[in-house]
Amino acid sequence: MDAQGRGRADNIDPADQWVLNPDTGEYELRLSPSAPQSPVPRPRRTAPHAGGGAGNPPRPRPAAPAPDNADAFDADAPARAPGRDVPSPRRRRGAPEEPPGRRGRRPAKKARAKKALMWTGGTMAFVVIAAVVGGYLYLDHLNDNITSVSDDGASTGGFKKDQAINILLIGTDKRTGAGNESYGDSGSAGHADTTILLHVSKDRSNATALSIPRDMIVDVPDCPTEQEDGSTEVIPGSQGVRFNTSLGQSGRTPSCTMRTVTELTGITPDNFMVADFNAVKTLTSAVGGVEVCLDKDINDEKSKLNLPKGTHTIEGEEALAFVRTRYSVGTGGDLSRIALQQQFLSALMRKLKSNDTLTNPSKMLKLAEAGTKALTVDSQLDSIGKLKDLGLELGKLNTKNLTFTTIPVVDNPAETVKATVVLDEVAAPPVFDAIKNDVSFTEVDQKKKAQKKKEKAAVAARLEGTKSDPSEVRVRVLNGGAPSGSAQETLNWLQLEEGVTKSENAGNADAELSKTTLEYAPDQADQARRLADIMGLSGAAMKPGESVTNAQGLPTMTLTLGEDFKGAGVSLTAPTKAPDVDKSTADTVKCAS
């Protein structure tokens, strides 16, 4: 209800105002006859004028606190000194209000169940997407719930429907909302406490949710960050610090966490979503609780979780206590808590995709309200329409093909008392490469598997056949996203070490590419196979097409070095199989121990 007040109507659940019309079989919005109003529950909130103005002065910026490495999720963590908050988010202005008494439509349970499943199938974004796309009944109102922050140029510019999708999901420990101040850390600007890089394959047949340990030692890069007045300030980077300091500390926004993930993994996220403690409480309550399983009794004084062994349905404060539990599970470390959170997210997703949720109008509306209020998104996802489009893409995924895993790490060798971890330089790169090359960590269904096998065979066939002598290979080399100087480095290597003397440096490509490619005409296939053999190119990197004419008027192949180029002589063959890692899938019920 809006801020003007409507008497007893203030206590009406919005879902209860949708009434089934027996003549049409459709749900209609029925407001109180004494107060016919717009279906929008409250007035639009507009963004404050950048830079303040009369009666709205710019917010002062206190000095940044020292990096804080205490366990922010622990209830007994020492209080931090008040620090510099993340710059206030910019909110999207709402569309004009609908006229009073406008009718809405609610799909009948059976007739539209399949459509509802598609709209709410984006549970892969773990909480927010499914909640958001369920709110198509009053989109204008939901738009007002959404908070957005600039991506500061750190993303790809937003997900694309015909490409693989990478979404950075961030759970912050900033204490906002009723009751959350009691968890400690009340004066902190927050940290990137729970971070997951969600990769959804190009064909939407599978996805990987890669957890990033909060206590992993990383380098946080310099971060250009938009300020309240519209100006840009570069927040200085830090070397050898905990990953969780990439957000909140020193004025860092989610775009800085995004840059840190890109530096760490080589994967640039398309978008980000941020949620705080309230998301866990409100979303679990909106769906009527989430079923979890314990292999033992847990009475954790720090998280305040007290549950006996067995299966339980939890929501609200109890759900929050569950995901905060650390010392009572596994080895008592952050990696054990990550495993617990992955189990919880799997259970929540199963509940979100169940018929009990999809066919319940009240739950759907509550879910839409809770989801849109619980998250902050980047400036590329600042409307319900954009979130709906993303949800529809993610809804194509079956939960059995969603894999949860964690970046491989080892104990920090620099510490006597082990408190942090560092990247496993042997095990982690293959995981990053698999994601970058859209390789599934689970077996997809047999039909899609057969289709993929057929496509791979056709691509691999490009490498089969006779190969020209290196001295007969004529190619020009362009830099299309590789480090500066890579084209000349490759040219020197080809001519001096590999005998490809008919090669030339053609400078920079017109556009940057994520993957290195070799374009050639049909009558140059022998040359292409030889160069692919020398460079370690996969069949996917070979692009049959046309040749170009060089300065001597001779037909020449074109080798464009992409962002995946790692140096002259380093093989560019992409992985075709994911590495063996500790993992679980979203359709599997696991009990915490």
C-alpha positions as CSV (number, residue, x, y, z in Angstrom):
1,M,0.0,0.0,0.0
2,D,1.2,3.5,-0.6
3,A,2.5,6.0,2.0
4,Q,-0.8,7.9,2.2
5,G,-2.3,5.0,4.1
6,R,-5.5,3.0,3.4
7,G,-6.8,2.1,6.9
8,R,-7.1,-1.7,7.4
9,A,-6.1,-2.3,3.8
10,D,-2.5,-1.8,4.8
11,N,-2.5,-5.3,6.2
12,I,-3.7,-7.0,3.1
13,D,-1.3,-9.4,1.4
14,P,-1.1,-8.3,-2.3
15,A,-1.5,-11.9,-3.3
16,D,-4.9,-12.0,-1.6
17,Q,-6.3,-9.3,-3.9
18,W,-6.1,-11.6,-6.9
19,V,-9.4,-13.3,-7.3
20,L,-10.4,-16.1,-9.7
21,N,-13.1,-15.1,-12.1
22,P,-15.2,-18.3,-12.7
23,D,-16.5,-17.0,-16.1
24,T,-13.0,-16.5,-17.6
25,G,-10.8,-18.8,-15.6
26,E,-8.4,-15.9,-15.1
27,Y,-7.2,-14.1,-12.0
28,E,-8.2,-10.5,-11.6
29,L,-6.9,-7.8,-9.3
30,R,-9.8,-6.7,-6.9
31,L,-9.1,-3.7,-4.7
32,S,-11.2,-2.4,-1.9
33,P,-14.4,-0.7,-3.2
34,S,-13.9,2.1,-0.7
35,A,-10.5,3.0,-2.0
36,P,-10.1,2.2,-5.7
37,Q,-6.4,2.7,-6.3
38,S,-3.6,1.7,-8.6
39,P,-2.3,-1.9,-8.1
40,V,1.1,-0.4,-7.3
41,P,1.4,-0.9,-3.5
42,R,3.4,2.3,-2.9
43,P,4.5,5.5,-4.6
44,R,7.4,5.7,-7.0
45,R,10.8,6.4,-5.5
46,T,13.0,8.5,-7.7
47,A,16.8,8.7,-7.6
48,P,18.2,11.7,-5.7
49,H,19.9,14.3,-7.8
50,A,23.5,13.4,-8.3
51,G,25.7,15.6,-6.2
52,G,23.0,16.6,-3.8
53,G,21.6,20.1,-3.9
54,A,19.5,22.1,-1.5
55,G,18.3,20.0,1.3
56,N,20.3,17.0,0.0
57,P,24.0,17.6,0.4
58,P,26.5,15.1,-0.9
59,R,27.3,12.4,1.6
60,P,30.6,13.0,3.4
61,R,33.3,10.3,2.8
62,P,35.2,9.3,6.0
63,A,38.6,7.8,5.8
64,A,38.7,4.2,4.7
65,P,39.3,1.5,7.4
66,A,42.2,-0.7,7.4
67,P,41.6,-4.1,5.6
68,D,39.6,-6.2,7.9
69,N,40.3,-10.0,7.8
70,A,38.2,-11.2,10.7
71,D,35.5,-13.8,10.1
72,A,32.7,-11.5,9.1
73,F,30.1,-14.2,9.3
74,D,30.9,-15.1,12.9
75,A,28.4,-13.8,15.5
76,D,31.2,-13.1,17.9
77,A,33.5,-11.3,15.5
78,P,34.9,-8.1,17.0
79,A,33.1,-4.9,16.0
80,R,34.9,-2.9,13.2
81,A,35.5,0.8,13.2
82,P,33.0,2.7,11.1
83,G,34.4,2.8,7.6
84,R,33.7,4.2,4.2
85,D,30.5,2.9,2.7
86,V,30.0,1.8,-0.9
87,P,28.8,4.8,-2.9
88,S,25.0,5.0,-2.8
89,P,23.4,3.0,-5.6
90,R,21.4,4.6,-8.4
91,R,17.8,3.6,-8.7
92,R,15.9,3.2,-11.9
93,R,13.0,5.6,-12.2
94,G,9.6,3.8,-12.4
95,A,7.2,4.1,-15.3
96,P,4.0,6.2,-14.8
97,E,1.4,4.7,-12.6
98,E,-1.4,2.7,-14.1
99,P,-4.9,4.1,-13.9
100,P,-7.1,3.1,-10.9
101,G,-8.9,-0.2,-11.3
102,R,-6.8,-1.5,-14.1
103,R,-7.2,-5.3,-14.5
104,G,-4.3,-7.6,-14.2
105,R,-4.2,-11.2,-15.4
106,R,-3.0,-14.3,-13.5
107,P,-2.4,-17.5,-15.5
108,A,-4.5,-20.5,-14.6
109,K,-2.5,-23.1,-12.7
110,K,-2.8,-25.9,-15.2
111,A,-3.0,-24.0,-18.5
112,R,0.1,-21.9,-17.8
113,A,2.2,-24.2,-15.7
114,K,4.7,-24.8,-18.4
115,K,5.1,-21.1,-19.0
116,A,5.5,-20.4,-15.3
117,L,8.2,-23.0,-15.2
118,M,10.1,-21.2,-17.9
119,W,9.6,-17.8,-16.3
120,T,10.7,-19.0,-12.9
121,G,13.2,-21.5,-14.1
122,G,16.1,-19.1,-13.6
123,T,16.7,-20.4,-10.1
124,M,20.3,-20.9,-11.2
125,A,20.8,-17.3,-10.1
126,F,20.0,-18.8,-6.8
127,V,17.4,-16.7,-5.4
128,V,16.9,-13.6,-7.3
129,I,16.2,-14.6,-10.9
130,A,13.3,-16.9,-10.2
131,A,11.8,-14.5,-7.8
132,V,12.1,-11.6,-10.3
133,V,10.6,-13.3,-13.3
134,G,7.6,-14.5,-11.3
135,G,6.5,-10.9,-10.9
136,Y,5.1,-10.2,-14.4
137,L,1.8,-9.3,-12.8
138,Y,2.9,-5.9,-11.7
139,L,6.1,-5.0,-13.4
140,D,6.1,-1.3,-12.8
141,H,6.0,-1.8,-9.1
142,L,8.8,-4.4,-9.2
143,N,10.9,-2.0,-11.2
144,D,10.9,0.4,-8.2
145,N,12.2,-2.4,-6.0
146,I,15.4,-2.9,-8.0
147,T,18.6,-1.1,-6.9
148,S,21.4,-0.8,-9.5
149,V,25.1,0.2,-9.3
150,S,27.4,1.1,-12.2
151,D,29.5,-1.8,-13.6
152,D,32.2,0.8,-14.2
153,G,33.2,-0.9,-17.5
154,A,34.3,-4.0,-15.7
155,S,31.7,-6.3,-17.4
156,T,31.4,-7.5,-21.0
157,G,28.5,-5.1,-21.3
158,G,25.8,-7.6,-20.3
159,F,24.7,-11.1,-21.2
160,K,23.8,-12.1,-24.7
161,K,21.1,-14.6,-25.6
162,D,23.2,-16.4,-28.2
163,Q,26.4,-16.7,-26.0
164,A,27.5,-18.4,-22.9
165,I,26.5,-16.4,-19.7
166,N,28.7,-15.6,-16.8
167,I,27.0,-14.0,-13.8
168,L,28.9,-13.0,-10.6
169,L,26.8,-13.6,-7.5
170,I,27.9,-11.8,-4.4
171,G,26.6,-12.2,-0.8
172,T,27.8,-9.3,1.3
173,D,28.0,-9.4,5.1
174,K,27.0,-5.8,5.5
175,R,24.6,-5.6,8.4
176,T,21.4,-3.9,7.1
177,G,17.8,-4.6,7.9
178,A,16.0,-5.4,11.1
179,G,17.8,-7.7,13.5
180,N,21.0,-8.0,11.4
181,E,23.0,-5.6,13.5
182,S,23.2,-8.2,16.2
183,Y,25.5,-10.4,14.1
184,G,28.5,-8.1,14.7
185,D,30.5,-6.1,12.1
186,S,27.7,-3.5,12.3
187,G,30.1,-0.6,11.5
188,S,31.7,-2.2,8.5
189,A,31.0,-1.3,4.9
190,G,30.8,-5.0,4.2
191,H,32.8,-7.6,2.4
192,A,32.4,-10.0,-0.6
193,D,31.7,-12.8,1.9
194,T,30.1,-15.4,-0.4
195,T,31.0,-15.2,-4.1
196,I,29.9,-17.5,-6.9
197,L,30.8,-17.2,-10.6
198,L,27.8,-18.8,-12.4
199,H,28.6,-20.0,-15.9
200,V,25.8,-21.1,-18.1
201,S,26.7,-22.9,-21.3
202,K,26.0,-21.4,-24.7
203,D,23.4,-24.1,-25.5
204,R,21.9,-23.8,-22.0
205,S,22.3,-27.6,-21.4
206,N,24.6,-27.2,-18.4
207,A,26.0,-24.8,-15.9
208,T,28.8,-24.5,-13.4
209,A,28.6,-22.6,-10.1
210,L,32.2,-21.8,-9.0
211,S,32.6,-20.7,-5.4
212,I,35.4,-18.3,-4.6
213,P,36.8,-18.7,-1.0
214,R,36.6,-15.4,0.9
215,D,39.9,-16.0,2.7
216,M,41.9,-16.7,-0.5
217,I,44.9,-14.4,-1.0
218,V,44.7,-12.4,-4.2
219,D,45.7,-9.1,-5.8
220,V,42.9,-6.6,-6.0
221,P,43.5,-4.4,-9.1
222,D,43.1,-0.6,-9.4
223,C,39.3,0.0,-9.8
224,P,37.9,3.0,-11.6
225,T,34.6,3.7,-9.7
226,E,31.7,6.0,-10.4
227,Q,31.0,8.4,-7.5
228,E,27.7,10.0,-6.4
229,D,28.4,13.2,-8.3
230,G,29.0,11.3,-11.6
231,S,32.7,11.6,-11.5
232,T,35.1,8.6,-11.6
233,E,37.7,7.9,-8.9
234,V,40.3,5.2,-9.2
235,I,40.4,3.1,-6.0
236,P,44.0,1.9,-5.6
237,G,44.6,-1.8,-5.7
238,S,46.1,-4.0,-3.0
239,Q,48.5,-6.9,-3.3
240,G,48.4,-10.1,-1.3
241,V,45.0,-9.5,0.5
242,R,41.9,-11.5,1.2
243,F,39.5,-11.8,-1.6
244,N,36.6,-10.5,0.5
245,T,38.2,-7.0,0.7
246,S,37.5,-6.5,-3.0
247,L,34.0,-5.2,-2.0
248,G,33.2,-2.4,0.5
249,Q,36.6,-1.7,1.8
250,S,38.2,1.6,0.7
251,G,35.1,2.5,-1.2
252,R,35.2,-0.5,-3.5
253,T,31.9,-1.4,-5.3
254,P,30.8,-4.7,-6.9
255,S,32.6,-3.7,-10.1
256,C,35.9,-4.0,-8.2
257,T,35.0,-7.6,-7.2
258,M,34.2,-8.2,-10.8
259,R,37.7,-6.9,-11.9
260,T,39.3,-9.1,-9.2
261,V,37.5,-12.2,-10.5
262,T,38.7,-11.4,-14.0
263,E,42.3,-11.0,-12.9
264,L,42.1,-14.2,-11.0
265,T,40.3,-16.5,-13.5
266,G,40.7,-14.8,-16.9
267,I,36.9,-14.8,-17.1
268,T,35.1,-11.5,-17.5
269,P,31.6,-11.6,-16.0
270,D,28.6,-10.4,-18.0
271,N,26.7,-9.1,-15.0
272,F,26.7,-9.1,-11.2
273,M,24.1,-9.5,-8.5
274,V,24.6,-8.6,-4.8
275,A,22.4,-9.7,-1.9
276,D,22.8,-9.3,1.9
277,F,21.5,-11.2,4.9
278,N,17.9,-10.1,4.3
279,A,17.9,-12.1,1.0
280,V,18.3,-15.4,2.8
281,K,15.6,-14.6,5.4
282,T,12.9,-13.1,3.1
283,L,13.3,-15.5,0.2
284,T,13.1,-18.6,2.3
285,S,10.1,-17.3,4.1
286,A,8.5,-16.3,0.7
287,V,8.6,-20.0,-0.5
288,G,7.4,-21.4,2.8
289,G,10.8,-22.7,3.9
290,V,13.6,-24.9,2.5
291,E,14.2,-28.5,3.4
292,V,17.8,-29.3,4.6
293,C,19.3,-32.4,6.0
294,L,21.8,-32.9,8.9
295,D,23.9,-36.0,9.5
296,K,24.4,-35.0,13.1
297,D,23.0,-32.8,15.8
298,I,24.2,-29.2,15.5
299,N,24.2,-26.6,18.3
300,D,26.4,-23.8,17.1
301,E,26.7,-20.9,19.7
302,K,28.2,-18.5,17.1
303,S,25.7,-18.9,14.3
304,K,22.9,-19.8,16.8
305,L,21.8,-22.8,14.7
306,N,20.3,-25.5,17.0
307,L,18.9,-28.5,15.1
308,P,19.0,-32.2,15.8
309,K,20.1,-34.8,13.2
310,G,17.6,-35.4,10.4
311,T,15.5,-33.4,7.9
312,H,14.2,-30.0,8.7
313,T,12.3,-27.2,6.9
314,I,14.0,-23.9,7.7
315,E,13.2,-20.2,6.9
316,G,13.9,-16.7,8.1
317,E,16.4,-16.4,10.9
318,E,16.9,-20.1,11.1
319,A,17.8,-20.3,7.4
320,L,20.3,-17.4,7.9
321,A,21.8,-19.3,10.9
322,F,22.2,-22.4,8.7
323,V,24.2,-20.6,6.0
324,R,26.4,-18.8,8.6
325,T,27.3,-22.0,10.4
326,R,31.0,-22.8,10.1
327,Y,32.6,-24.2,13.2
328,S,30.1,-27.1,13.6
329,V,30.5,-28.6,10.2
330,G,33.4,-30.3,8.3
331,T,36.8,-29.0,9.5
332,G,35.3,-25.8,10.9
333,G,36.8,-23.7,8.1
334,D,35.5,-21.4,5.4
335,L,35.7,-24.2,2.8
336,S,33.4,-26.4,4.9
337,R,30.9,-23.5,5.2
338,I,31.0,-23.1,1.4
339,A,30.0,-26.7,1.0
340,L,27.1,-26.1,3.4
341,Q,26.0,-23.1,1.5
342,Q,26.1,-25.0,-1.8
343,Q,23.8,-27.7,-0.2
344,F,21.5,-24.9,0.9
345,L,21.3,-23.3,-2.5
346,S,20.6,-26.6,-4.2
347,A,17.7,-27.2,-1.8
348,L,16.4,-23.7,-2.3
349,M,16.5,-24.1,-6.1
350,R,14.7,-27.4,-5.9
351,K,12.0,-25.7,-3.8
352,L,11.7,-22.8,-6.3
353,K,11.3,-25.1,-9.2
354,S,8.7,-27.3,-7.4
355,N,5.0,-27.3,-8.4
356,D,4.3,-26.3,-4.8
357,T,5.9,-22.9,-5.7
358,L,5.1,-22.5,-9.4
359,T,1.3,-23.0,-9.0
360,N,0.8,-21.0,-5.9
361,P,-0.2,-17.4,-6.7
362,S,0.5,-16.1,-3.2
363,K,4.0,-17.6,-3.1
364,M,4.8,-16.3,-6.5
365,L,3.9,-12.7,-5.6
366,K,5.7,-12.9,-2.3
367,L,8.7,-14.3,-4.1
368,A,8.7,-11.5,-6.7
369,E,8.5,-8.9,-3.9
370,A,11.3,-10.5,-1.8
371,G,13.6,-11.1,-4.8
372,T,13.5,-7.7,-6.2
373,K,13.9,-6.0,-2.9
374,A,16.8,-8.3,-1.8
375,L,19.2,-7.6,-4.6
376,T,21.5,-5.0,-6.1
377,V,22.3,-5.5,-9.7
378,D,24.7,-3.9,-12.2
379,S,23.6,-1.1,-14.5
380,Q,23.1,-3.5,-17.4
381,L,20.3,-5.3,-15.4
382,D,18.4,-2.4,-14.0
383,S,14.9,-3.3,-15.0
384,I,12.4,-6.2,-14.5
385,G,12.4,-6.7,-18.2
386,K,16.1,-7.3,-18.4
387,L,16.0,-9.6,-15.4
388,K,13.1,-11.5,-17.0
389,D,15.1,-12.0,-20.2
390,L,18.0,-13.4,-18.2
391,G,15.6,-15.6,-16.2
392,L,14.1,-17.0,-19.4
393,E,17.6,-18.0,-20.6
394,L,18.5,-19.6,-17.3
395,G,15.2,-21.3,-17.1
396,K,16.2,-23.6,-20.0
397,L,18.7,-25.4,-17.7
398,N,17.9,-28.6,-15.8
399,T,19.1,-28.6,-12.2
400,K,20.7,-32.0,-12.6
401,N,23.2,-30.4,-15.0
402,L,24.2,-27.6,-12.6
403,T,27.5,-28.4,-10.9
404,F,28.7,-26.8,-7.7
405,T,32.4,-26.7,-7.2
406,T,35.1,-24.5,-5.6
407,I,38.3,-22.9,-6.9
408,P,41.1,-25.4,-6.0
409,V,43.2,-23.9,-3.2
410,V,45.9,-24.9,-0.8
411,D,46.9,-23.7,2.7
412,N,48.9,-20.5,2.6
413,P,52.5,-21.7,3.0
414,A,53.5,-18.3,4.5
415,E,51.5,-18.9,7.6
416,T,52.3,-21.0,10.6
417,V,48.8,-20.8,11.9
418,K,46.7,-21.5,8.9
419,A,44.1,-18.8,8.4
420,T,44.1,-18.2,4.7
421,V,44.5,-20.1,1.4
422,V,46.2,-19.5,-1.9
423,L,45.4,-20.6,-5.4
424,D,46.4,-24.1,-6.3
425,E,48.6,-23.2,-9.3
426,V,48.3,-26.8,-10.7
427,A,44.7,-27.7,-10.2
428,A,43.0,-24.3,-10.7
429,P,44.0,-23.3,-14.3
430,P,42.3,-26.4,-15.8
431,V,39.1,-25.4,-14.0
432,F,39.3,-21.9,-15.4
433,D,40.1,-23.2,-18.9
434,A,37.1,-25.6,-18.8
435,I,34.7,-22.7,-18.0
436,K,36.3,-20.4,-20.5
437,N,35.9,-23.0,-23.2
438,D,32.3,-23.9,-22.2
439,V,33.1,-27.4,-21.1
440,S,30.5,-29.1,-19.0
441,F,31.3,-30.6,-15.6
442,T,28.3,-33.0,-15.9
443,E,27.0,-35.3,-18.5
444,V,24.2,-33.7,-20.5
445,D,21.3,-35.8,-21.8
446,Q,22.0,-38.4,-24.4
447,K,20.4,-36.5,-27.3
448,K,22.3,-33.4,-26.7
449,K,25.4,-35.4,-26.0
450,A,25.1,-37.1,-29.4
451,Q,24.6,-33.8,-31.1
452,K,27.6,-32.3,-29.4
453,K,29.7,-35.3,-30.3
454,K,28.6,-35.0,-34.0
455,E,29.5,-31.3,-34.0
456,K,32.9,-31.9,-32.4
457,A,33.6,-34.6,-35.0
458,A,32.9,-32.2,-37.8
459,V,35.1,-29.6,-36.3
460,A,37.9,-32.0,-35.6
461,A,37.8,-33.2,-39.2
462,R,39.3,-29.8,-40.3
463,L,42.6,-31.0,-38.8
464,E,42.6,-34.3,-40.8
465,G,44.4,-34.5,-44.1
466,T,47.7,-33.7,-45.7
467,K,49.9,-30.8,-44.4
468,S,52.0,-28.4,-46.4
469,D,55.7,-27.9,-45.7
470,P,56.2,-25.0,-43.3
471,S,58.1,-23.1,-46.0
472,E,55.0,-23.1,-48.1
473,V,52.7,-21.7,-45.4
474,R,51.8,-18.1,-46.2
475,V,50.1,-16.2,-43.3
476,R,49.7,-12.8,-42.0
477,V,49.5,-12.3,-38.2
478,L,47.2,-9.9,-36.4
479,N,46.8,-9.0,-32.8
480,G,43.1,-9.2,-31.9
481,G,43.2,-9.1,-28.1
482,A,46.6,-10.7,-27.1
483,P,49.2,-8.7,-25.1
484,S,50.9,-5.9,-26.9
485,G,53.8,-7.2,-29.1
486,S,52.3,-10.7,-29.5
487,A,52.1,-10.5,-33.3
488,Q,55.8,-9.7,-33.6
489,E,56.7,-12.3,-31.0
490,T,54.8,-14.9,-32.9
491,L,56.2,-13.8,-36.3
492,N,59.8,-14.2,-35.0
493,W,59.1,-17.6,-33.6
494,L,57.4,-18.8,-36.8
495,Q,60.2,-17.6,-39.0
496,L,63.2,-18.4,-36.9
497,E,62.2,-21.6,-35.1
498,E,59.4,-23.2,-37.2
499,G,60.5,-22.4,-40.8
500,V,57.3,-20.4,-41.7
501,T,59.3,-17.8,-43.6
502,K,56.3,-16.6,-45.7
503,S,54.7,-14.8,-42.8
504,E,54.2,-11.2,-42.0
505,N,53.1,-8.9,-39.2
506,A,49.8,-7.2,-40.2
507,G,49.4,-5.1,-37.0
508,N,46.2,-4.9,-35.0
509,A,42.9,-6.5,-36.0
510,D,39.8,-4.4,-36.4
511,A,38.1,-6.0,-33.4
512,E,39.2,-8.0,-30.4
513,L,38.5,-11.7,-30.2
514,S,38.3,-14.0,-27.1
515,K,39.7,-16.9,-29.1
516,T,42.6,-17.1,-31.6
517,T,41.4,-17.9,-35.1
518,L,42.9,-19.0,-38.4
519,E,40.9,-18.0,-41.5
520,Y,41.7,-19.6,-44.9
521,A,40.4,-20.4,-48.3
522,P,39.5,-24.0,-49.3
523,D,42.6,-24.3,-51.5
524,Q,44.7,-23.4,-48.4
525,A,43.5,-26.2,-46.2
526,D,46.9,-28.0,-46.4
527,Q,48.7,-24.8,-45.2
528,A,46.1,-24.3,-42.5
529,R,46.5,-27.8,-41.1
530,R,50.3,-27.3,-40.9
531,L,50.0,-24.0,-39.1
532,A,47.4,-25.5,-36.8
533,D,49.8,-28.3,-36.0
534,I,52.6,-25.8,-35.3
535,M,50.4,-23.4,-33.2
536,G,48.5,-26.1,-31.3
537,L,45.2,-24.8,-32.7
538,S,42.0,-26.8,-32.3
539,G,39.6,-27.5,-35.1
540,A,37.3,-24.9,-33.6
541,A,39.9,-22.2,-34.2
542,M,40.1,-23.0,-37.9
543,K,37.6,-20.9,-39.9
544,P,37.1,-21.9,-43.5
545,G,36.4,-18.8,-45.5
546,E,38.4,-16.5,-47.8
547,S,42.0,-15.6,-48.1
548,V,43.3,-12.0,-48.4
549,T,45.8,-10.7,-50.8
550,N,49.1,-9.5,-49.4
551,A,51.4,-6.6,-50.6
552,Q,52.9,-9.0,-53.2
553,G,49.5,-9.8,-54.6
554,L,49.6,-13.4,-53.2
555,P,46.7,-15.1,-51.4
556,T,47.4,-15.3,-47.7
557,M,45.8,-16.8,-44.6
558,T,45.0,-14.7,-41.6
559,L,46.0,-15.7,-38.1
560,T,44.3,-13.5,-35.4
561,L,45.7,-13.8,-31.9
562,G,42.9,-13.6,-29.4
563,E,42.7,-13.1,-25.6
564,D,43.5,-16.8,-25.1
565,F,47.0,-16.3,-26.6
566,K,49.5,-17.3,-23.9
567,G,52.8,-16.8,-25.8
568,A,54.6,-18.0,-28.9
569,G,55.0,-21.7,-28.8
570,V,52.3,-22.3,-26.2
571,S,49.6,-24.7,-27.4
572,L,46.2,-23.1,-27.9
573,T,44.3,-26.4,-28.0
574,A,41.2,-25.9,-25.8
575,P,40.1,-28.6,-23.3
576,T,37.3,-30.9,-24.3
577,K,36.8,-32.5,-20.9
578,A,36.4,-30.9,-17.5
579,P,39.0,-31.7,-14.8
580,D,38.2,-34.1,-12.0
581,V,37.2,-31.9,-9.1
582,D,35.2,-32.2,-5.9
583,K,31.7,-31.3,-6.9
584,S,28.0,-31.8,-6.4
585,T,24.9,-31.2,-8.6
586,A,21.8,-29.2,-7.7
587,D,19.4,-32.1,-8.0
588,T,21.3,-34.1,-5.3
589,V,20.2,-34.1,-1.7
590,K,23.2,-34.0,0.6
591,C,23.2,-34.0,4.4
592,A,25.5,-31.6,6.3
593,S,28.0,-33.3,8.6
